[in-house]
């Protein structure tokens, strides 16, 4: 077995989508972009229906991939993610069929995310990403990802677009031109909506082993 950071994701409310073919095509497009950006050991791929999964050498890369997937698909498509770090075993020669604690705990994590949607807590519906791992680092990651989701939930469409640009490494000048607003207006949004905090948090998490 090999230690890997695992991710299982799915689309929220996919069965009610007006055009499931279009949804699937959009999902494939964003997944392809994330695979290029994060270089997973096992590329993210759609498995059954609206579920997808991938695996990375480091926890940080998996965490970053989950953010790119969510922000890349919003607002048209909402996704949730379960992540973990643990042993993964290949059951087929080409590695396409896998098993092991890394995948089991990622499944537990996405089940937690789904279960929270029915909770009575007012903010629970906003948390779409959970981490399950039997370690203190796993507990910290779970809390950080929930915090990140709550910040994302407060963003409007323009702030999401600005965040995607910042995550891609663009300066604030380029998004200002694209949005036809002043650099000062971009700067105000970056600070008001904590976009700079989200980018810094992502960078800190991405550095994790």
C-alpha positions in Angstrom: 0.0 0.0 0.0 1.0 3.6 -0.6 0.2 6.7 1.5 -1.8 9.2 -0.5 -4.2 12.2 -0.1 -7.5 11.1 -1.5 -10.5 13.1 -2.7 -14.0 11.9 -3.4 -16.4 14.5 -4.7 -19.9 14.8 -6.2 -22.4 17.3 -7.6 -25.0 18.7 -5.3 -28.5 18.3 -6.7 -27.4 16.9 -10.0 -30.6 14.9 -10.6 -32.6 18.1 -10.8 -30.3 19.7 -13.3 -32.1 21.0 -16.4 -29.4 19.7 -18.8 -27.4 16.8 -17.3 -25.3 16.5 -20.5 -24.2 20.2 -20.2 -23.5 19.7 -16.5 -21.3 16.6 -17.3 -19.4 18.5 -20.0 -18.7 21.4 -17.6 -17.6 19.0 -14.9 -15.2 17.3 -17.3 -13.8 20.6 -18.4 -13.0 21.9 -14.9 -11.6 18.5 -13.8 -9.2 18.6 -16.8 -8.0 22.0 -15.7 -7.5 20.9 -12.1 -5.6 17.9 -13.2 -3.1 20.1 -15.1 -2.8 22.6 -12.2 -2.3 20.0 -9.4 -0.6 17.1 -11.1 -2.3 14.2 -9.1 -0.8 10.8 -8.9 -4.2 9.4 -9.9 -5.9 12.1 -12.0 -9.3 13.2 -11.0 -11.9 11.3 -13.1 -15.6 10.9 -13.1 -16.5 7.4 -11.8 -20.2 6.8 -11.6 -22.9 9.4 -12.5 -21.9 12.7 -10.8 -19.1 11.3 -8.6 -15.4 11.9 -9.1 -12.2 11.0 -7.4 -8.4 11.6 -7.5 -5.3 11.1 -5.3 -2.2 13.2 -4.6 1.1 12.6 -2.9 0.5 15.4 -0.4 -2.4 16.6 1.7 -1.8 20.2 0.5 -2.3 19.4 -3.1 -5.5 17.6 -2.5 -6.8 20.5 -0.4 -5.8 23.0 -3.2 -7.5 20.7 -5.8 -10.8 20.7 -3.8 -10.8 24.6 -3.8 -10.1 24.8 -7.5 -12.9 22.3 -8.3 -15.4 24.2 -6.2 -14.5 27.7 -7.4 -14.1 26.5 -11.0 -17.7 25.2 -11.1 -19.5 27.8 -9.0 -22.1 29.3 -9.3 -23.6 27.1 -12.0 -22.6 23.8 -10.3 -22.2 23.2 -6.6 -20.0 20.3 -5.4 -19.0 18.7 -2.1 -15.8 16.9 -1.2 -14.5 14.3 1.2 -10.8 14.1 1.7 -8.4 12.0 3.7 -4.8 10.8 3.9 -4.0 7.1 4.3 -3.0 3.9 2.7 -4.2 3.2 -0.8 -3.9 -0.2 -2.6 -4.3 -0.8 -6.4 -6.4 -3.8 -7.1 -5.8 -3.7 -10.9 -2.6 -3.6 -12.9 -3.3 -0.2 -14.4 -4.3 1.3 -11.0 -7.8 2.2 -12.1 -9.4 0.1 -9.3 -8.2 1.0 -5.8 -9.1 0.3 -2.2 -7.7 1.0 1.3 -8.2 3.2 4.3 -7.4 6.4 2.4 -10.5 5.9 0.3 -12.7 4.6 3.1 -12.0 7.7 5.2 -12.6 10.0 2.2 -16.0 8.3 1.8 -16.6 8.9 5.5 -15.7 12.6 5.0 -18.1 13.2 2.1 -20.9 11.4 4.0 -20.3 13.9 6.8 -20.6 16.7 4.3 -23.9 15.3 3.0 -25.2 14.7 6.5 -24.5 18.2 7.6 -26.9 19.5 4.9 -29.8 18.2 6.9 -28.6 19.6 10.2 -30.6 22.2 12.1 -27.6 24.4 12.4 -28.0 27.6 10.3 -24.5 27.5 8.8 -24.2 23.7 8.3 -25.6 23.8 4.7 -22.7 26.0 3.7 -20.0 23.5 4.6 -19.3 21.3 1.5 -15.8 20.0 2.3 -14.7 17.7 5.1 -11.5 15.9 6.0 -11.2 12.6 7.9 -7.9 11.3 9.2 -6.8 9.7 12.5 -4.3 12.4 13.4 -4.1 15.8 15.0 -3.2 17.3 11.5 -6.4 15.7 10.2 -8.5 17.5 12.8 -6.8 20.9 12.0 -7.4 20.3 8.2 -11.1 19.5 8.8 -11.5 22.8 10.8 -9.6 24.8 8.2 -11.6 23.5 5.2 -14.9 24.2 7.0 -13.7 27.7 7.7 -12.8 28.1 4.0 -16.2 26.9 2.9 -18.0 29.4 5.2 -15.9 32.2 3.6 -16.7 31.0 0.1 -20.4 31.0 1.0 -20.5 34.7 1.5 -19.1 35.6 -2.0 -21.2 36.9 -4.8 -20.4 36.0 -8.5 -18.0 38.9 -9.1 -16.0 38.1 -5.9 -15.8 34.4 -7.0 -14.4 35.5 -10.4 -11.9 37.7 -8.7 -10.9 34.8 -6.3 -10.4 32.5 -9.3 -8.0 35.0 -10.8 -6.1 35.5 -7.6 -5.7 31.8 -7.1 -4.4 31.6 -10.7 -1.7 34.1 -9.7 -3.0 37.2 -11.6 -2.5 40.7 -10.3 -5.4 42.8 -9.3 -5.0 45.0 -12.4 -6.1 42.2 -14.8 -9.4 41.3 -13.0 -10.2 45.0 -12.8 -10.0 45.3 -16.6 -12.0 42.1 -17.1 -14.7 43.3 -14.7 -14.6 46.9 -16.0 -14.1 48.3 -12.5 -11.3 50.3 -11.0 -8.3 48.6 -9.3 -9.4 50.4 -6.1 -12.8 48.7 -6.3 -11.1 45.3 -6.7 -8.9 46.1 -3.7 -11.9 46.9 -1.6 -13.6 43.7 -2.6 -10.4 41.7 -1.9 -10.3 43.0 1.7 -14.1 43.2 2.3 -14.7 39.6 1.2 -11.5 38.2 2.7 -10.3 37.1 -0.7 -6.7 37.8 0.4 -7.3 35.6 3.5 -8.7 32.7 1.4 -5.7 32.9 -1.0 -3.2 33.0 2.0 -5.0 30.1 3.7 -5.0 28.1 0.5 -1.2 28.7 0.1 -0.6 27.7 3.7 -2.6 24.5 3.3 -1.1 23.7 -0.1 2.3 23.6 1.5 1.3 20.7 3.9 3.0 17.3 3.4 
